[in-house]
Amino acid sequence: FPFSWHGYQEQGNFAIGENMACCNPVVISNNGSLPDNYGGAPIPMVNEGDKESLKKEISKLLDMSDSKREKLGIDCRKWIIDNLSIDVVGKQLLEILELT
């Protein structure tokens, strides 16, 4: 889980994308750059520090049928490939460099 500690906010958290790429559904919070990095992903996003919402979203994942959780995991992997794969990010970087 992304965290905040004495004003420090985790800014990227590769573990989120790595887990999604491995077909593991995750729950994220809206701290740091996570909304920018993972906004639009098929995963729940809770408000930072909202323990009840976090508990609720984790419970939803645990209570899902295996087939529904598996489909969500597959959707997570597809989102990563479509949005954050090296091919996609490389193309975006090349477009930026060509503008300069």
DORO-964919 format. One record per residue: residue number from 1; residue in one letter; y, z, x of N, C-alpha, C, O in turn. Coordinates in pm, whole numbers. Each point is the difference from the previous one (the first is absolute). Last residue first. Example, Ala and Ser with C-alpha at 12.3 -4.5 7.8 and 13.67 -1.06 7.14 Angstrom:
<recs>
<rec k="2" r="s" n_v="-225" n_w="708" n_u="1285" ca_v="119" ca_w="6" ca_u="82" c_v="109" c_w="73" c_u="-77" o_v="111" o_w="17" o_u="51"/>
<rec k="1" r="a" n_v="-683" n_w="-24" n_u="-22" ca_v="119" ca_w="0" ca_u="-89" c_v="120" c_w="0" c_u="90" o_v="-2" o_w="66" o_u="104"/>
</recs>
This chain:
<recs>
<rec k="100" r="t" n_v="1882" n_w="-2892" n_u="1085" ca_v="95" ca_w="49" ca_u="101" c_v="28" c_w="-102" c_u="107" o_v="78" o_w="26" o_u="92"/>
<rec k="99" r="l" n_v="-391" n_w="-84" n_u="-459" ca_v="134" ca_w="14" ca_u="-57" c_v="103" c_w="41" c_u="105" o_v="120" o_w="-18" o_u="-20"/>
<rec k="98" r="e" n_v="-587" n_w="-11" n_u="114" ca_v="55" ca_w="-135" ca_u="-13" c_v="141" c_w="4" c_u="-58" o_v="77" o_w="-94" o_u="20"/>
<rec k="97" r="l" n_v="-327" n_w="495" n_u="15" ca_v="40" ca_w="-48" ca_u="132" c_v="62" c_w="-139" c_u="-6" o_v="91" o_w="-31" o_u="77"/>
<rec k="96" r="i" n_v="-271" n_w="215" n_u="-473" ca_v="118" ca_w="76" ca_u="42" c_v="51" c_w="-52" c_u="133" o_v="120" o_w="-20" o_u="18"/>
<rec k="95" r="e" n_v="-520" n_w="-160" n_u="-178" ca_v="111" ca_w="-44" ca_u="-84" c_v="129" c_w="72" c_u="39" o_v="107" o_w="-62" o_u="3"/>
<rec k="94" r="l" n_v="-503" n_w="200" n_u="206" ca_v="40" ca_w="-132" ca_u="48" c_v="118" c_w="-53" c_u="-80" o_v="92" o_w="-59" o_u="57"/>
<rec k="93" r="l" n_v="-289" n_w="458" n_u="-203" ca_v="73" ca_w="21" ca_u="125" c_v="49" c_w="-134" c_u="56" o_v="114" o_w="-9" o_u="45"/>
<rec k="92" r="q" n_v="-390" n_w="-3" n_u="-423" ca_v="130" ca_w="58" ca_u="-35" c_v="85" c_w="20" c_u="125" o_v="120" o_w="-28" o_u="-1"/>
<rec k="91" r="k" n_v="-561" n_w="-116" n_u="62" ca_v="80" ca_w="-106" ca_u="-62" c_v="139" c_w="51" c_u="-35" o_v="100" o_w="-70" o_u="21"/>
<rec k="90" r="g" n_v="-410" n_w="384" n_u="138" ca_v="38" ca_w="-93" ca_u="106" c_v="88" c_w="-112" c_u="-53" o_v="99" o_w="-38" o_u="64"/>
<rec k="89" r="v" n_v="-289" n_w="338" n_u="-371" ca_v="109" ca_w="64" ca_u="74" c_v="48" c_w="-91" c_u="113" o_v="120" o_w="-8" o_u="26"/>
<rec k="88" r="v" n_v="-491" n_w="-143" n_u="-271" ca_v="117" ca_w="11" ca_u="-88" c_v="118" c_w="58" c_u="76" o_v="111" o_w="-55" o_u="-5"/>
<rec k="87" r="d" n_v="-525" n_w="29" n_u="231" ca_v="49" ca_w="-134" ca_u="-32" c_v="128" c_w="5" c_u="-83" o_v="95" o_w="-73" o_u="28"/>
<rec k="86" r="i" n_v="-325" n_w="474" n_u="73" ca_v="71" ca_w="-52" ca_u="117" c_v="54" c_w="-140" c_u="-26" o_v="107" o_w="-35" o_u="49"/>
<rec k="85" r="s" n_v="-159" n_w="352" n_u="-472" ca_v="-91" ca_w="-51" ca_u="103" c_v="81" c_w="-58" c_u="116" o_v="119" o_w="-29" o_u="-16"/>
<rec k="84" r="l" n_v="40" n_w="233" n_u="-415" ca_v="20" ca_w="62" ca_u="131" c_v="-97" c_w="-49" c_u="107" o_v="-10" o_w="61" o_u="106"/>
<rec k="83" r="n" n_v="35" n_w="-222" n_u="-582" ca_v="135" ca_w="47" ca_u="31" c_v="20" c_w="49" c_u="143" o_v="111" o_w="-9" o_u="52"/>
<rec k="82" r="d" n_v="-531" n_w="-166" n_u="-260" ca_v="106" ca_w="-87" ca_u="-52" c_v="140" c_w="38" c_u="47" o_v="90" o_w="-84" o_u="2"/>
<rec k="81" r="i" n_v="-473" n_w="350" n_u="115" ca_v="-16" ca_w="-134" ca_u="57" c_v="114" c_w="-92" c_u="-42" o_v="52" o_w="-77" o_u="80"/>
<rec k="80" r="i" n_v="-64" n_w="508" n_u="-272" ca_v="28" ca_w="8" ca_u="144" c_v="-9" c_w="-139" c_u="63" o_v="89" o_w="-39" o_u="75"/>
<rec k="79" r="w" n_v="-213" n_w="74" n_u="-524" ca_v="144" ca_w="18" ca_u="15" c_v="38" c_w="6" c_u="148" o_v="99" o_w="-61" o_u="41"/>
<rec k="78" r="k" n_v="-556" n_w="45" n_u="-151" ca_v="65" ca_w="-128" ca_u="-26" c_v="150" c_w="11" c_u="19" o_v="62" o_w="-90" o_u="57"/>
<rec k="77" r="r" n_v="-311" n_w="486" n_u="-27" ca_v="-25" ca_w="-88" ca_u="114" c_v="69" c_w="-134" c_u="-18" o_v="62" o_w="-52" o_u="93"/>
<rec k="76" r="c" n_v="-45" n_w="350" n_u="-455" ca_v="79" ca_w="52" ca_u="113" c_v="-16" c_w="-91" c_u="121" o_v="98" o_w="-37" o_u="64"/>
<rec k="75" r="d" n_v="-364" n_w="-52" n_u="-439" ca_v="139" ca_w="-40" ca_u="-24" c_v="91" c_w="48" c_u="113" o_v="93" o_w="-71" o_u="39"/>
<rec k="74" r="i" n_v="-536" n_w="215" n_u="-31" ca_v="4" ca_w="-144" ca_u="30" c_v="142" c_w="-54" c_u="-21" o_v="47" o_w="-82" o_u="78"/>
<rec k="73" r="g" n_v="-124" n_w="527" n_u="-201" ca_v="-9" ca_w="-15" ca_u="145" c_v="8" c_w="-146" c_u="42" o_v="66" o_w="-33" o_u="98"/>
<rec k="72" r="l" n_v="-88" n_w="129" n_u="-555" ca_v="131" ca_w="39" ca_u="53" c_v="1" c_w="-14" c_u="151" o_v="98" o_w="-48" o_u="57"/>
<rec k="71" r="k" n_v="-507" n_w="-21" n_u="-268" ca_v="92" ca_w="-110" ca_u="-28" c_v="139" c_w="31" c_u="52" o_v="66" o_w="-88" o_u="57"/>
<rec k="70" r="e" n_v="-385" n_w="428" n_u="-25" ca_v="-34" ca_w="-109" ca_u="91" c_v="94" c_w="-119" c_u="-21" o_v="45" o_w="-61" o_u="97"/>
<rec k="69" r="r" n_v="-11" n_w="421" n_u="-393" ca_v="53" ca_w="39" ca_u="131" c_v="-28" c_w="-110" c_u="104" o_v="84" o_w="-29" o_u="85"/>
<rec k="68" r="k" n_v="-271" n_w="-27" n_u="-510" ca_v="146" ca_w="-13" ca_u="-9" c_v="65" c_w="35" c_u="134" o_v="94" o_w="-67" o_u="43"/>
<rec k="67" r="s" n_v="-560" n_w="124" n_u="-82" ca_v="34" ca_w="-143" ca_u="-6" c_v="151" c_w="-21" c_u="-7" o_v="52" o_w="-94" o_u="62"/>
<rec k="66" r="d" n_v="-229" n_w="537" n_u="-72" ca_v="-19" ca_w="-62" ca_u="131" c_v="43" c_w="-147" c_u="-2" o_v="61" o_w="-47" o_u="96"/>
<rec k="65" r="s" n_v="181" n_w="368" n_u="-438" ca_v="-138" ca_w="-44" ca_u="20" c_v="-9" c_w="-67" c_u="138" o_v="100" o_w="-48" o_u="53"/>
<rec k="64" r="m" n_v="273" n_w="423" n_u="-119" ca_v="-31" ca_w="-141" ca_u="-30" c_v="-148" c_w="-27" c_u="15" o_v="-70" o_w="64" o_u="78"/>
<rec k="63" r="d" n_v="298" n_w="356" n_u="32" ca_v="-62" ca_w="-11" ca_u="-132" c_v="-36" c_w="-143" c_u="-39" o_v="-71" o_w="-21" o_u="-98"/>
<rec k="62" r="l" n_v="301" n_w="132" n_u="508" ca_v="-131" ca_w="66" ca_u="3" c_v="-75" c_w="-16" c_u="-131" o_v="-123" o_w="-5" o_u="-2"/>
<rec k="61" r="l" n_v="567" n_w="-160" n_u="37" ca_v="-89" ca_w="-75" ca_u="89" c_v="-141" c_w="58" c_u="-1" o_v="-98" o_w="-73" o_u="-5"/>
<rec k="60" r="k" n_v="429" n_w="304" n_u="-235" ca_v="-29" ca_w="-129" ca_u="-64" c_v="-97" c_w="-82" c_u="85" o_v="-95" o_w="-58" o_u="-52"/>
<rec k="59" r="s" n_v="261" n_w="459" n_u="234" ca_v="-101" ca_w="24" ca_u="-104" c_v="-38" c_w="-129" c_u="-72" o_v="-118" o_w="-22" o_u="-30"/>
<rec k="58" r="i" n_v="470" n_w="7" n_u="336" ca_v="-127" ca_w="17" ca_u="71" c_v="-113" c_w="22" c_u="-100" o_v="-110" o_w="-55" o_u="15"/>
<rec k="57" r="e" n_v="540" n_w="36" n_u="-190" ca_v="-42" ca_w="-132" ca_u="48" c_v="-131" c_w="7" c_u="78" o_v="-84" o_w="-89" o_u="-12"/>
<rec k="56" r="k" n_v="282" n_w="496" n_u="-146" ca_v="-39" ca_w="-85" ca_u="-113" c_v="-53" c_w="-135" c_u="48" o_v="-103" o_w="-48" o_u="-50"/>
<rec k="55" r="k" n_v="286" n_w="347" n_u="368" ca_v="-128" ca_w="51" ca_u="-51" c_v="-53" c_w="-90" c_u="-112" o_v="-118" o_w="-32" o_u="-4"/>
<rec k="54" r="l" n_v="545" n_w="-59" n_u="163" ca_v="-99" ca_w="-33" ca_u="103" c_v="-139" c_w="42" c_u="-46" o_v="-97" o_w="-76" o_u="11"/>
<rec k="53" r="s" n_v="459" n_w="199" n_u="-278" ca_v="-26" ca_w="-144" ca_u="-11" c_v="-105" c_w="-44" c_u="101" o_v="-86" o_w="-83" o_u="-30"/>
<rec k="52" r="e" n_v="226" n_w="529" n_u="53" ca_v="-72" ca_w="-24" ca_u="-126" c_v="-33" c_w="-148" c_u="-18" o_v="-111" o_w="-35" o_u="-40"/>
<rec k="51" r="k" n_v="378" n_w="179" n_u="410" ca_v="-141" ca_w="36" ca_u="15" c_v="-81" c_w="-28" c_u="-126" o_v="-116" o_w="-40" o_u="9"/>
<rec k="50" r="d" n_v="571" n_w="-140" n_u="219" ca_v="-46" ca_w="23" ca_u="-137" c_v="-151" c_w="24" c_u="1" o_v="-80" o_w="-92" o_u="-16"/>
<rec k="49" r="g" n_v="357" n_w="-28" n_u="405" ca_v="0" ca_w="142" ca_u="-33" c_v="-49" c_w="33" c_u="-141" o_v="-10" o_w="117" o_u="-35"/>
<rec k="48" r="e" n_v="172" n_w="-607" n_u="110" ca_v="-23" ca_w="91" ca_u="111" c_v="9" c_w="145" c_u="-47" o_v="96" o_w="38" o_u="-67"/>
<rec k="47" r="n" n_v="-238" n_w="-416" n_u="-277" ca_v="121" ca_w="50" ca_u="62" c_v="-35" c_w="101" c_u="108" o_v="-89" o_w="84" o_u="-17"/>
<rec k="46" r="v" n_v="-263" n_w="-472" n_u="-96" ca_v="55" ca_w="120" ca_u="-62" c_v="128" c_w="39" c_u="72" o_v="24" o_w="-40" o_u="114"/>
<rec k="45" r="m" n_v="-365" n_w="-414" n_u="-201" ca_v="101" ca_w="59" ca_u="87" c_v="60" c_w="119" c_u="-73" o_v="49" o_w="-14" o_u="-113"/>
<rec k="44" r="p" n_v="-533" n_w="-319" n_u="87" ca_v="102" ca_w="88" ca_u="-57" c_v="94" c_w="54" c_u="107" o_v="-41" o_w="30" o_u="112"/>
<rec k="43" r="i" n_v="-199" n_w="-521" n_u="-86" ca_v="-30" ca_w="141" ca_u="26" c_v="108" c_w="86" c_u="-63" o_v="115" o_w="-44" o_u="-14"/>
<rec k="42" r="p" n_v="-174" n_w="-464" n_u="106" ca_v="-67" ca_w="53" ca_u="-120" c_v="-43" c_w="145" c_u="16" o_v="-114" o_w="36" o_u="-31"/>
<rec k="41" r="a" n_v="560" n_w="-281" n_u="259" ca_v="-144" ca_w="12" ca_u="22" c_v="-64" c_w="63" c_u="-124" o_v="66" o_w="72" o_u="-74"/>
<rec k="40" r="g" n_v="408" n_w="-121" n_u="125" ca_v="-68" ca_w="-115" ca_u="-58" c_v="-150" c_w="0" c_u="22" o_v="-73" o_w="-80" o_u="-60"/>
<rec k="39" r="g" n_v="357" n_w="338" n_u="407" ca_v="46" ca_w="-22" ca_u="-136" c_v="-66" c_w="-127" c_u="-55" o_v="-6" o_w="-101" o_u="70"/>
<rec k="38" r="y" n_v="-33" n_w="289" n_u="386" ca_v="-112" ca_w="-8" ca_u="-94" c_v="42" c_w="-13" c_u="-146" o_v="-84" o_w="5" o_u="-89"/>
<rec k="37" r="n" n_v="394" n_w="14" n_u="476" ca_v="-122" ca_w="-58" ca_u="57" c_v="-107" c_w="-27" c_u="-105" o_v="-72" o_w="-99" o_u="9"/>
<rec k="36" r="d" n_v="485" n_w="312" n_u="-129" ca_v="29" ca_w="-135" ca_u="51" c_v="-127" c_w="-68" c_u="49" o_v="-20" o_w="-119" o_u="-24"/>
<rec k="35" r="p" n_v="-6" n_w="569" n_u="-122" ca_v="28" ca_w="-88" ca_u="-113" c_v="30" c_w="-144" c_u="45" o_v="-37" o_w="-95" o_u="-69"/>
<rec k="34" r="l" n_v="-36" n_w="419" n_u="412" ca_v="-121" ca_w="-34" ca_u="-75" c_v="29" c_w="-86" c_u="-123" o_v="-75" o_w="-94" o_u="-27"/>
<rec k="33" r="s" n_v="363" n_w="304" n_u="388" ca_v="1" ca_w="-143" ca_u="-31" c_v="-120" c_w="-43" c_u="-83" o_v="-23" o_w="-119" o_u="-19"/>
<rec k="32" r="g" n_v="189" n_w="627" n_u="-10" ca_v="13" ca_w="-91" ca_u="113" c_v="6" c_w="-145" c_u="-45" o_v="64" o_w="-34" o_u="-100"/>
<rec k="31" r="n" n_v="-269" n_w="318" n_u="-275" ca_v="82" ca_w="45" ca_u="112" c_v="3" c_w="-104" c_u="110" o_v="-86" o_w="-88" o_u="7"/>
<rec k="30" r="n" n_v="-140" n_w="135" n_u="-471" ca_v="116" ca_w="-86" ca_u="20" c_v="88" c_w="50" c_u="115" o_v="123" o_w="-6" o_u="-9"/>
<rec k="29" r="s" n_v="-678" n_w="52" n_u="-44" ca_v="123" ca_w="59" ca_u="-54" c_v="116" c_w="-94" c_u="34" o_v="-14" o_w="-92" o_u="80"/>
<rec k="28" r="i" n_v="-541" n_w="-12" n_u="-170" ca_v="109" ca_w="19" ca_u="95" c_v="117" c_w="70" c_u="-68" o_v="7" o_w="9" o_u="-123"/>
<rec k="27" r="v" n_v="-579" n_w="-112" n_u="91" ca_v="118" ca_w="45" ca_u="-74" c_v="109" c_w="21" c_u="104" o_v="-24" o_w="64" o_u="102"/>
<rec k="26" r="v" n_v="-449" n_w="-395" n_u="-110" ca_v="77" ca_w="112" ca_u="54" c_v="110" c_w="38" c_u="-98" o_v="30" o_w="-75" o_u="-94"/>
<rec k="25" r="p" n_v="-542" n_w="-226" n_u="151" ca_v="124" ca_w="29" ca_u="-72" c_v="69" c_w="123" c_u="60" o_v="-66" o_w="93" o_u="46"/>
<rec k="24" r="n" n_v="-267" n_w="-436" n_u="213" ca_v="12" ca_w="139" ca_u="-45" c_v="132" c_w="18" c_u="-74" o_v="106" o_w="-17" o_u="60"/>
<rec k="23" r="c" n_v="-298" n_w="-381" n_u="190" ca_v="-32" ca_w="12" ca_u="-143" c_v="1" c_w="144" c_u="-50" o_v="-72" o_w="32" o_u="-95"/>
<rec k="22" r="c" n_v="211" n_w="-204" n_u="536" ca_v="-143" ca_w="36" ca_u="-8" c_v="-45" c_w="24" c_u="-144" o_v="-107" o_w="57" o_u="-22"/>
<rec k="21" r="a" n_v="560" n_w="-150" n_u="120" ca_v="-73" ca_w="-116" ca_u="53" c_v="-151" c_w="23" c_u="-2" o_v="-78" o_w="-95" o_u="-4"/>
<rec k="20" r="m" n_v="364" n_w="451" n_u="-118" ca_v="2" ca_w="-104" ca_u="-102" c_v="-78" c_w="-123" c_u="45" o_v="-71" o_w="-61" o_u="-79"/>
<rec k="19" r="n" n_v="125" n_w="406" n_u="389" ca_v="-91" ca_w="39" ca_u="-108" c_v="-3" c_w="-104" c_u="-111" o_v="-106" o_w="-31" o_u="-53"/>
<rec k="18" r="e" n_v="411" n_w="-36" n_u="402" ca_v="-136" ca_w="-9" ca_u="52" c_v="-102" c_w="36" c_u="-108" o_v="-102" o_w="-68" o_u="-14"/>
<rec k="17" r="g" n_v="562" n_w="120" n_u="-81" ca_v="-40" ca_w="-140" ca_u="2" c_v="-143" c_w="-19" c_u="49" o_v="-73" o_w="-84" o_u="-51"/>
<rec k="16" r="i" n_v="243" n_w="520" n_u="65" ca_v="2" ca_w="-47" ca_u="-138" c_v="-49" c_w="-144" c_u="-6" o_v="-92" o_w="-32" o_u="-76"/>
<rec k="15" r="a" n_v="154" n_w="239" n_u="495" ca_v="-124" ca_w="42" ca_u="-65" c_v="-6" c_w="-47" c_u="-145" o_v="-108" o_w="-25" o_u="-53"/>
<rec k="14" r="f" n_v="496" n_w="-26" n_u="341" ca_v="-98" ca_w="-109" ca_u="6" c_v="-129" c_w="36" c_u="-74" o_v="-70" o_w="-89" o_u="-47"/>
<rec k="13" r="n" n_v="579" n_w="275" n_u="39" ca_v="-135" ca_w="44" ca_u="-30" c_v="-97" c_w="-117" c_u="-10" o_v="-27" o_w="-52" o_u="-108"/>
<rec k="12" r="g" n_v="551" n_w="136" n_u="144" ca_v="-83" ca_w="-118" ca_u="-21" c_v="-138" c_w="32" c_u="-51" o_v="-39" o_w="-44" o_u="-108"/>
<rec k="11" r="q" n_v="409" n_w="371" n_u="193" ca_v="65" ca_w="-127" ca_u="-32" c_v="-94" c_w="-116" c_u="-27" o_v="42" o_w="-94" o_u="-67"/>
<rec k="10" r="e" n_v="13" n_w="668" n_u="18" ca_v="-86" ca_w="-102" ca_u="58" c_v="50" c_w="-137" c_u="-43" o_v="29" o_w="-21" o_u="-118"/>
<rec k="9" r="q" n_v="297" n_w="441" n_u="157" ca_v="-83" ca_w="-72" ca_u="-96" c_v="-81" c_w="-105" c_u="74" o_v="51" o_w="-74" o_u="84"/>
<rec k="8" r="y" n_v="249" n_w="564" n_u="4" ca_v="-65" ca_w="-118" ca_u="58" c_v="-85" c_w="-65" c_u="-108" o_v="-78" o_w="68" o_u="-68"/>
<rec k="7" r="g" n_v="309" n_w="344" n_u="-14" ca_v="91" ca_w="-115" ca_u="4" c_v="-59" c_w="-126" c_u="62" o_v="59" o_w="-107" o_u="-13"/>
<rec k="6" r="h" n_v="-321" n_w="512" n_u="-22" ca_v="131" ca_w="39" ca_u="51" c_v="92" c_w="-120" c_u="19" o_v="63" o_w="-16" o_u="105"/>
<rec k="5" r="w" n_v="-489" n_w="-159" n_u="-251" ca_v="-3" ca_w="130" ca_u="65" c_v="134" c_w="27" c_u="62" o_v="40" o_w="-69" o_u="94"/>
<rec k="4" r="s" n_v="-369" n_w="-287" n_u="-430" ca_v="134" ca_w="37" ca_u="45" c_v="-10" c_w="139" c_u="59" o_v="-74" o_w="85" o_u="-50"/>
<rec k="3" r="f" n_v="-311" n_w="-512" n_u="-49" ca_v="53" ca_w="136" ca_u="-6" c_v="146" c_w="6" c_u="39" o_v="54" o_w="-91" o_u="63"/>
<rec k="2" r="p" n_v="-521" n_w="-234" n_u="-245" ca_v="126" ca_w="6" ca_u="72" c_v="61" c_w="138" c_u="-17" o_v="-27" o_w="69" o_u="-98"/>
<rec k="1" r="f" n_v="-502" n_w="-136" n_u="76" ca_v="118" ca_w="0" ca_u="-84" c_v="124" c_w="0" c_u="88" o_v="4" o_w="70" o_u="101"/>
</recs>
